[in-house]
Amino acid sequence: MTQTIDAASTTRTPDERATAWFSSFEAALRGRDVAAAADHFATTSFWRDLVAFTWNISTVEDRDGVAARLGETLDRTDPRDFVLAEPADEGDGVLTAWFDFETAVGRGRGLVRLREEDGRDRAWTFLTTLYELRGHEEPRGTRRPPGAVHGATKDRTTWLERRQDEAESLGSTEQPYVLVLGGGQGGIALGARLRQLGVPSLVIDKHPRPGDQWRNRYKSLCLHDPVWYDHLPYLKFPDNWPVFTPKDKVGDWLESYVKVMEVPYWSSTTATSATWSDETQEWTVEVEREGRPLTLRPKQLVLATGMSGKPNVPELPGQDVFRGDQHHSSAHPGPDAYRGKRCVVVGSNNSAFDICGALWESDADVTMVQRSSTHIVKSDSLMEHGLGDLYSERALAAGVTTEKADLIFASLPYRIMHEFQIPAYEAMAAKDADFYARLEASGFRHDWGDDGSGLFMKYLRRGSGYYIDVGAADLVADGDVKLAHGQVSHLTEDAVVLEDGTELPADLVVYATGYGSMNGWAADLISQDVADTVGKCWGLGSDTTKDPGPWEGEQRNMWKPTQQDGLWFHGGNLHQSRHYSLYLALQLKARQVGLDTPVAELQEVHHLA
């Protein structure tokens, strides 16, 4: 039995206490003493693992969960060499320590928060992440490629010739090991990671150019998240990049990124079907590239079509007789053609507000139809109270890099994340009390989430129900954009009719009605059976609005193995695309080079869509 220690002694420095905890914990691990290792965790505790122990993205809770995980994974993971990565810090009764460690196949980083319990330091939260596979390190820093081969060499091939040969062979004489469907920020971030890891891969997208996913949206669209939150892997935005990036600038950046990072990318390419073979352990994917049919046979298929990629378009009586324009918000061209027109926007979240604001600026007569309550937070307040400690110039000045901020955010277990969010949103509510009073006086139905935890938890739980206010909410509060409530019953030739009989005259109807689960793409491309096998994507099982239980503890099916062999989902905002692309790429690389990747804690399926 591993010797226990009085690590909470007040005579020790934070570094000494953290080092003592790691020394004792590692001794238990080396001795394969699962009970002793689990005893290093508090009665209420959380261990989140990103690939390092589980070849999965999964969280276990309390000592029983820790013991179960170690019982399954300890021998094959062989964790060792836990060392402090920087001085430990203590505050409010919590000791926080960054650490590095080794496993049988790679290198990891982590963050532990220790609390005193029964006279000992015990882990309250514990994050372990795999960042590198031994023997398959990225060619960065001291390992960067030379680029040029000096000397005189007959039959020399240049960089350009090698790139041309690779492009010509890909999909014909050479098959991609990984096929990524979707060339937005998620697909190209993953493509860049796979490129650096030497995984033969291909990203395909239906648009003519990378970045068209953004260019083709309504002209007022911009990133609502600030620049520090939105960097892509390897190549950060310049220091003079605007805080909130306009959509066309985003598009141009993505196109440049694909070129600079040498991401294998096919534009004007659509996948029409995909089938999996248990016998060959590969996919057969039929595609059309610039109208020409091709067959690809990847071992791994990644749907990077975006959590906001499959529009929910309502089917309503009268849509066939309506004489005006009608389209989903994803197809909205912008306000120019609707000056002086009567416009009805069905919905009251991000896209609805953006579109209403732009239509109002173009002198349209605008009505927003609110079907359910919405959470609104002002952009400057979100930056100050919600993001500033992690993603801002203030954070950078305090030594919190983007990579460090990503790990800090990842280290907060979803089970208790709302407890950290609630005070931030209470501060926002106090700061902007006058605004919320005006908004609610206008009749707008506002909420702070089921438990008052605000925007981030709504995003993680359901991916909808909020608006980051960049100005349009004041138009509703002041009555410049009119407000109606209820569900749409039907359309007439020139109006939208609500269930209570209210008629809203319209020349344009925009359905800002959100998006479906990402497994809808699997149903369309592969089969409904496969979509059902995989189950719902996104959400935590929090048993809150639009996120039914049971508790699952992680985003369903995202960036990790699914119940369908060889099928993966990659999506989310720019922050998630950047951060989780690393762990998805490492899982794919491990399989490509034949490492044993036994998946622990594979997610069960509780919801089909």
C-alpha positions in Angstrom: 0.0 0.0 0.0 1.4 3.4 -0.9 2.3 5.5 2.1 0.0 8.4 2.7 1.3 11.9 3.2 0.2 14.9 5.1 0.5 17.1 2.0 -1.8 19.8 3.3 0.7 20.8 6.0 0.9 24.6 6.3 4.7 24.4 6.6 5.0 23.4 3.0 5.1 25.6 0.0 2.6 25.1 -2.8 5.4 23.6 -5.0 6.3 21.2 -2.2 2.7 20.2 -1.6 2.1 19.6 -5.3 5.3 17.7 -5.8 4.5 15.5 -2.8 1.0 14.7 -4.2 2.4 13.8 -7.6 5.2 11.7 -6.0 2.7 9.7 -3.9 0.2 9.4 -6.8 2.8 8.2 -9.2 4.1 5.6 -6.7 0.6 4.2 -6.5 0.3 4.1 -10.3 3.7 2.4 -10.6 2.7 -0.1 -8.0 -0.6 -0.7 -9.9 -2.4 0.0 -6.6 -5.7 1.3 -8.0 -7.3 1.8 -4.6 -4.4 3.9 -3.3 -4.3 6.0 -6.5 -8.0 6.7 -6.3 -7.6 7.7 -2.6 -5.6 10.7 -3.9 -8.9 12.1 -5.2 -11.5 13.9 -3.1 -14.8 12.4 -2.2 -16.4 14.7 -4.8 -13.9 14.9 -7.7 -13.7 14.9 -11.5 -11.1 13.5 -13.9 -11.3 14.6 -17.4 -9.2 12.8 -19.9 -8.4 13.9 -23.5 -7.1 10.8 -25.1 -4.1 10.2 -22.8 -5.6 7.3 -20.8 -8.7 6.4 -22.6 -8.2 7.0 -26.3 -11.4 8.9 -25.8 -12.7 12.3 -24.5 -14.4 11.4 -21.3 -14.9 12.4 -17.7 -15.3 10.2 -14.6 -16.5 11.4 -11.2 -15.5 10.6 -7.6 -13.1 7.9 -6.4 -15.2 5.1 -7.8 -15.0 6.6 -11.3 -11.3 7.1 -10.9 -10.8 3.5 -9.7 -12.9 2.1 -12.6 -10.9 4.1 -15.2 -7.5 3.0 -13.7 -8.7 -0.6 -13.5 -9.3 -0.6 -17.2 -6.5 1.6 -18.5 -3.6 1.7 -16.0 -1.5 -1.3 -17.3 -1.6 -0.3 -21.0 -1.2 3.4 -20.4 1.8 3.0 -18.0 1.7 6.7 -16.8 4.9 8.0 -15.3 7.3 10.9 -14.8 4.8 13.4 -13.4 6.6 16.7 -12.9 5.5 20.2 -12.2 5.6 22.3 -15.4 5.6 25.7 -13.6 5.3 26.9 -10.0 2.1 25.9 -8.3 -0.4 28.5 -7.2 -2.7 28.6 -4.2 -5.8 30.7 -3.6 -9.3 30.3 -1.9 -8.3 27.0 -0.5 -7.4 25.5 -3.8 -3.9 24.6 -5.0 -3.5 24.6 -8.7 -0.6 22.9 -10.5 0.3 22.4 -14.1 2.2 19.2 -14.9 3.8 17.1 -17.6 3.8 13.3 -17.8 4.7 10.4 -20.0 2.6 7.4 -21.2 3.5 4.2 -23.0 3.0 5.9 -26.3 3.3 9.6 -25.8 3.6 12.8 -23.8 0.9 14.6 -21.9 0.1 17.8 -20.1 -2.4 18.4 -17.4 -3.8 20.6 -14.6 -4.8 19.5 -11.2 -6.7 21.4 -8.5 -6.1 20.1 -5.0 -8.2 20.7 -1.9 -7.6 19.7 1.7 -9.8 16.8 2.8 -9.2 14.7 6.0 -5.9 16.5 6.5 -4.5 15.6 3.1 -4.3 17.3 -0.3 -6.7 15.5 -2.7 -7.5 16.1 -6.3 -10.8 18.0 -6.8 -10.4 18.4 -10.6 -7.8 16.5 -12.7 -7.2 17.1 -16.4 -4.9 14.8 -18.5 -4.3 15.4 -22.2 -2.1 13.7 -24.8 -0.3 16.3 -26.9 2.3 14.2 -28.7 2.9 10.6 -29.8 6.4 9.3 -29.2 8.2 8.7 -32.5 5.6 10.7 -34.4 6.2 14.2 -33.2 5.3 17.2 -35.4 8.2 18.7 -37.3 8.2 21.9 -35.3 10.9 24.0 -33.6 14.1 22.1 -33.5 12.5 19.4 -35.6 11.4 21.7 -38.4 12.2 20.5 -42.0 15.2 22.0 -43.7 13.1 22.9 -46.8 16.1 23.1 -49.2 18.5 20.3 -49.9 21.9 21.9 -50.3 24.5 20.5 -52.7 24.3 19.3 -56.3 21.8 16.5 -57.0 20.8 15.0 -60.3 17.1 14.7 -61.1 16.3 17.1 -58.2 12.6 17.8 -57.6 11.6 21.1 -56.2 9.0 21.8 -53.5 6.5 22.9 -56.2 7.1 19.7 -58.2 6.6 17.5 -55.1 3.4 19.4 -54.3 2.1 18.9 -57.8 2.9 15.2 -57.8 1.1 14.8 -54.5 -2.0 16.7 -55.8 -2.1 14.6 -59.0 -1.8 11.2 -57.2 -4.2 12.0 -54.3 -7.5 10.2 -54.9 -6.2 8.3 -57.9 -3.0 6.2 -57.3 -2.9 7.2 -53.6 -6.0 7.0 -51.4 -6.3 9.3 -48.4 -6.2 7.6 -45.0 -8.6 10.2 -43.7 -11.3 11.9 -45.7 -12.7 15.1 -44.1 -16.1 16.3 -45.4 -16.4 20.0 -45.0 -13.8 22.6 -45.6 -14.8 25.3 -43.1 -12.7 26.3 -40.1 -13.2 22.9 -38.5 -12.2 20.9 -41.6 -9.1 22.9 -42.5 -7.9 23.1 -38.8 -8.0 19.3 -38.7 -6.5 19.1 -42.2 -3.6 21.2 -41.0 -3.0 19.0 -37.9 -3.1 15.8 -40.0 -0.7 17.4 -42.5 1.8 18.1 -39.8 1.5 14.6 -38.4 2.1 13.1 -41.8 -1.3 11.5 -42.1 -2.4 11.1 -45.8 -5.7 13.1 -45.8 -8.0 15.1 -48.0 -10.5 17.8 -47.2 -13.4 18.3 -49.6 -16.0 21.0 -49.8 -18.8 21.9 -52.2 -17.8 25.6 -52.5 -15.5 26.9 -55.3 -13.0 28.4 -52.9 -12.0 27.9 -49.2 -13.7 30.5 -47.2 -16.9 30.7 -49.3 -18.7 29.2 -46.4 -18.4 32.7 -44.9 -18.4 34.8 -48.0 -21.7 33.5 -49.1 -23.6 34.5 -45.9 -25.5 37.7 -45.3 -23.2 40.7 -45.6 -23.5 42.0 -42.0 -22.2 38.7 -40.5 -19.0 38.9 -38.4 -17.5 36.8 -35.7 -19.2 37.6 -32.4 -16.3 36.0 -30.5 -13.1 38.1 -30.1 -9.9 37.5 -32.0 -8.0 36.0 -29.0 -10.6 33.2 -28.8 -10.6 32.5 -32.5 -7.0 31.6 -33.6 -6.5 28.6 -35.8 -3.7 26.0 -35.1 -0.1 27.0 -35.8 -0.9 30.4 -37.5 -2.4 33.0 -35.2 -4.1 36.1 -36.4 -1.6 39.1 -36.6 -1.5 41.5 -33.6 -3.3 44.1 -35.6 -6.2 41.9 -36.6 -9.6 43.4 -35.7 -11.3 42.2 -32.5 -14.4 41.1 -34.4 -13.6 39.8 -37.8 -16.0 40.6 -40.7 -17.2 37.5 -42.6 -15.3 38.2 -45.9 -12.1 38.8 -44.0 -12.6 35.4 -42.3 -13.1 33.8 -45.7 -9.9 35.3 -47.1 -8.0 34.2 -44.0 -9.3 30.6 -44.3 -8.3 30.5 -48.0 -4.8 31.8 -47.2 -4.5 29.3 -44.4 -5.3 26.4 -46.6 -2.5 27.5 -49.0 0.1 28.4 -46.4 -0.5 25.3 -44.3 -0.5 23.1 -47.5 -3.8 21.5 -46.6 -4.8 18.9 -49.2 -8.1 20.5 -50.3 -10.6 19.8 -53.1 -13.0 22.6 -53.9 -16.2 22.2 -55.9 -16.5 18.6 -54.6 -19.5 16.9 -53.1 -19.8 13.6 -51.4 -22.9 11.8 -52.7 -22.8 8.5 -50.7 -20.6 6.6 -48.3 -20.7 2.9 -47.2 -18.5 1.1 -44.6 -17.1 -2.4 -45.1 -16.6 -4.4 -42.0 -14.5 -6.8 -44.1 -12.0 -4.3 -45.5 -12.3 -1.8 -42.6 -12.6 1.1 -45.0 -15.2 3.4 -46.5 -16.3 3.7 -50.1 -17.2 7.3 -50.7 -18.6 8.4 -54.0 -17.9 12.1 -54.8 -18.4 14.5 -57.7 -15.4 16.8 -58.3 -16.3 19.6 -60.6 -19.0 17.4 -62.1 -16.8 14.4 -62.5 -17.6 11.2 -60.5 -14.8 9.7 -58.4 -14.6 6.9 -55.8 -12.5 7.4 -52.7 -11.6 4.7 -50.2 -10.5 6.2 -46.9 -10.0 4.2 -43.7 -11.4 7.1 -41.6 -14.3 9.4 -42.4 -14.7 12.8 -40.6 -17.9 14.8 -40.9 -16.7 18.4 -40.4 -19.9 19.9 -41.8 -20.4 22.0 -38.7 -22.9 22.0 -35.8 -24.5 24.9 -37.6 -24.5 23.3 -40.9 -27.7 21.4 -41.5 -30.6 24.0 -41.6 -33.8 23.4 -39.8 -36.4 24.6 -42.4 -40.0 24.4 -41.2 -42.6 23.0 -43.5 -45.6 25.2 -43.2 -49.0 25.3 -45.0 -49.1 28.1 -47.5 -45.4 28.2 -48.3 -46.2 27.2 -51.9 -48.7 30.1 -52.3 -46.6 32.8 -50.7 -45.7 35.4 -53.4 -42.7 36.9 -51.7 -39.2 35.6 -51.0 -38.6 33.0 -48.3 -35.4 31.3 -47.2 -33.5 29.9 -44.3 -31.1 32.3 -42.6 -28.2 30.4 -43.9 -29.3 31.3 -47.4 -30.1 35.0 -46.7 -28.3 37.2 -49.2 -28.4 40.4 -47.2 -30.7 43.4 -47.0 -30.1 45.2 -50.3 -33.1 43.8 -52.2 -35.5 44.5 -49.4 -35.3 48.2 -48.9 -38.8 49.4 -48.1 -40.2 45.9 -48.0 -42.1 44.2 -45.2 -39.8 41.6 -43.6 -40.7 38.9 -41.1 -37.8 37.0 -39.4 -38.9 33.9 -37.6 -36.6 33.3 -34.7 -34.9 35.4 -32.0 -31.3 34.1 -31.7 -28.0 35.2 -33.2 -28.8 35.0 -36.9 -32.3 36.5 -36.4 -30.9 39.6 -34.6 -28.1 40.1 -37.1 -30.5 39.9 -40.1 -33.1 42.1 -38.4 -30.5 44.7 -37.7 -29.2 44.7 -41.2 -32.7 44.9 -42.7 -33.5 47.8 -40.4 -30.4 49.6 -41.5 -31.6 49.3 -45.1 -34.9 50.9 -44.2 -37.0 47.7 -44.3 -40.1 47.2 -42.2 -38.9 44.5 -39.8 -40.8 42.1 -37.5 -39.2 39.5 -35.4 -41.2 36.5 -34.4 -40.1 35.2 -31.0 -41.2 31.6 -30.5 -39.4 30.9 -27.1 -37.3 32.9 -24.7 -33.8 33.9 -25.6 -30.7 34.8 -23.6 -28.9 38.0 -24.6 -25.6 39.2 -23.4 -23.9 42.4 -24.5 -20.6 41.8 -26.3 -18.5 44.1 -24.2 -19.9 42.7 -21.0 -19.1 39.1 -22.2 -15.6 40.1 -23.1 -15.1 41.7 -19.6 -16.7 39.1 -17.4 -16.9 36.0 -19.5 -13.7 35.8 -21.6 -11.3 38.5 -20.3 -9.4 36.3 -17.9 -8.6 33.7 -20.6 -8.9 35.4 -24.0 -7.9 39.0 -24.1 -4.9 41.3 -24.1 -5.3 41.3 -20.3 -4.9 37.6 -20.3 -1.9 37.6 -22.5 -0.2 40.2 -20.3 -0.8 37.8 -17.4 0.9 35.0 -19.2 -2.2 33.2 -20.3 -1.5 32.2 -23.9 -4.2 30.8 -26.1 -2.9 27.3 -25.6 -2.9 27.7 -21.8 -6.4 29.3 -21.9 -7.7 26.3 -23.9 -6.4 23.9 -21.2 -7.8 26.0 -18.3 -11.2 26.0 -20.0 -10.9 22.3 -20.7 -10.0 21.6 -17.1 -13.4 22.7 -15.7 -15.6 19.6 -15.7 -19.0 20.2 -17.4 -20.8 18.9 -14.3 -19.8 21.9 -12.3 -19.0 24.5 -15.0 -22.3 26.2 -14.4 -21.2 27.1 -10.9 -18.3 29.1 -12.4 -20.5 30.7 -15.0 -23.4 31.9 -12.8 -21.3 34.6 -11.0 -20.1 36.0 -14.3 -23.6 36.3 -15.7 -24.8 37.8 -12.5 -22.2 40.5 -12.9 -23.3 41.1 -16.5 -26.9 41.4 -15.4 -25.9 44.0 -12.8 -23.7 45.9 -15.3 -26.5 46.1 -17.9 -29.5 46.3 -15.7 -31.0 49.3 -17.5 -30.7 47.5 -20.9 -32.5 44.4 -19.6 -35.3 46.5 -18.1 -35.9 48.2 -21.5 -35.7 44.9 -23.3 -38.2 43.1 -21.1 -40.5 46.2 -21.1 -40.7 45.9 -24.9 -42.2 42.4 -24.4 -39.1 40.5 -25.3 -39.0 37.2 -23.4 -35.5 37.0 -21.9 -33.9 34.2 -19.8 -30.5 33.4 -18.3 -30.6 29.7 -19.0 -32.4 27.1 -16.9 -30.1 27.7 -13.9 -28.8 31.2 -14.6 -25.6 30.1 -16.1 -25.9 32.0 -19.3 -24.5 31.8 -22.8 -21.7 29.2 -22.6 -23.8 26.6 -20.9 -26.6 27.1 -23.4 -24.1 26.7 -26.2 -22.7 23.5 -24.7 -26.0 22.0 -23.8 -28.1 22.8 -26.8 -26.2 25.1 -29.3 -29.0 27.6 -29.4 -31.1 30.0 -27.5 -28.9 33.0 -27.2 -27.6 36.2 -28.9 -24.3 38.0 -28.3 -25.6 41.6 -28.7 -23.6 43.7 -31.1 -26.3 46.3 -31.4 -29.5 44.8 -32.8 -31.1 44.1 -29.4 -31.5 47.8 -28.8 -33.6 48.0 -31.9 -36.0 45.5 -30.3 -35.9 47.2 -27.0 -36.7 50.6 -28.6 -39.4 49.2 -30.9 -37.5 49.9 -34.1 -37.8 46.2 -34.9 -41.3 45.1 -34.1 -41.9 42.0 -32.0 -44.4 39.3 -32.3 -44.8 36.1 -30.2 -45.9 32.6 -31.0 -45.6 29.8 -33.5 -46.3 30.2 -37.2 -49.5 28.6 -38.3 -49.3 29.1 -42.0 -48.5 31.5 -44.8 -50.9 33.3 -47.1 -50.0 35.0 -50.4 -48.7 38.0 -48.6 -48.6 37.3 -44.8 -47.3 35.1 -42.0 -50.1 34.0 -39.8 -49.4 33.0 -36.2 -51.3 30.4 -34.2 -53.3 33.1 -32.3 -54.5 34.5 -35.6 -52.1 37.4 -35.8 -51.3 38.3 -39.4 -47.9 39.8 -40.3 -47.9 41.3 -43.8 -44.7 40.1 -45.5 -42.7 40.5 -48.7 -39.9 38.4 -47.2 -39.9 35.6 -44.7 -36.5 34.5 -43.2 -36.5 31.3 -41.2 -33.9 31.9 -38.6 -34.9 28.5 -37.1 -31.5 27.0 -36.3 -29.9 23.8 -37.3 -30.3 20.1 -36.7 -28.0 17.6 -35.1 -24.8 16.8 -37.0 -25.8 13.1 -37.3 -28.4 14.3 -39.9 -25.5 14.5 -42.3 -24.7 10.9 -41.6 -28.3 10.0 -42.3 -28.2 11.8 -45.7 -24.8 10.6 -46.7 -24.6 7.1 -45.3 -27.9 5.8 -43.9 -30.5 6.4 -41.2 -29.3 3.2 -39.6 -25.8 4.5 -39.2 -27.2 7.9 -37.9 -29.2 6.0 -35.3 -26.2 3.8 -34.4 -24.2 7.0 -33.7 -27.0 8.9 -32.0 -27.4 12.6 -31.3 -24.4 14.9 -31.6 -23.8 17.8 -29.2 -25.2 18.4 -25.7 -24.2 17.0 -22.3 -27.3 15.2 -21.0 -27.9 18.0 -18.5 -31.7 17.4 -18.5 -32.2 21.1 -19.3 -34.2 22.6 -22.2 -33.3 20.8 -25.4 -30.6 18.8 -23.7 -32.3 15.7 -22.4 -30.7 13.4 -19.8 -29.2 11.1 -18.7 -26.0 12.9 -17.8 -23.2 12.1 -20.3 -20.5 14.5 -19.1 -19.1 15.4 -22.5 -20.3 16.7 -25.8 -22.0 13.8 -27.5 -20.0 12.2 -30.3 -17.7 15.2 -30.8 -14.0 14.7 -31.6 -13.9 11.1 -30.3 -14.8 7.5 -31.3 -18.4 6.8 -32.1 -20.5 3.6 -32.1 -19.7 3.4 -35.9 -16.2 2.3 -36.7 -14.2 4.8 -38.7 -16.8 7.6 -38.3 -15.9 10.9 -36.5 -17.5 14.3 -36.0 -15.6 17.5 -35.8 -17.3 20.9 -35.3 -18.0 23.8 -33.0 -16.8 27.3 -32.9 -13.3 28.4 -33.8 -12.0 27.8 -30.3 -13.3 24.2 -30.3 -12.1 23.6 -33.8 -8.6 24.7 -32.9 -8.3 22.9 -29.5 -10.0 19.6 -30.2 -8.5 19.2 -33.7 -5.3 18.2 -31.9 -6.9 15.3 -30.0 -8.8 14.1 -33.0 -5.7 14.2 -35.2 -3.7 12.3 -32.6 -6.4 9.6 -32.5 -6.3 9.3 -36.3 -2.5 9.3 -36.4 -2.3 6.5 -33.9 -4.6 4.4 -36.0 -2.8 5.2 -39.2 0.6 4.0 -37.8 -1.0 0.9 -36.2 -0.8 1.7 -32.5 -3.1 -0.2 -30.2 -6.0 2.2 -29.4 -8.4 0.4 -27.1 -11.2 2.9 -26.4 -12.3 3.1 -22.8 -15.7 4.5 -21.8 -17.2 4.5 -25.3 -20.3 6.7 -25.2 -23.7 5.0 -25.1 -26.5 6.2 -27.3 -29.5 7.5 -25.6 -31.0 9.9 -28.2 -31.2 9.4 -32.0 -31.5 13.0 -33.1 
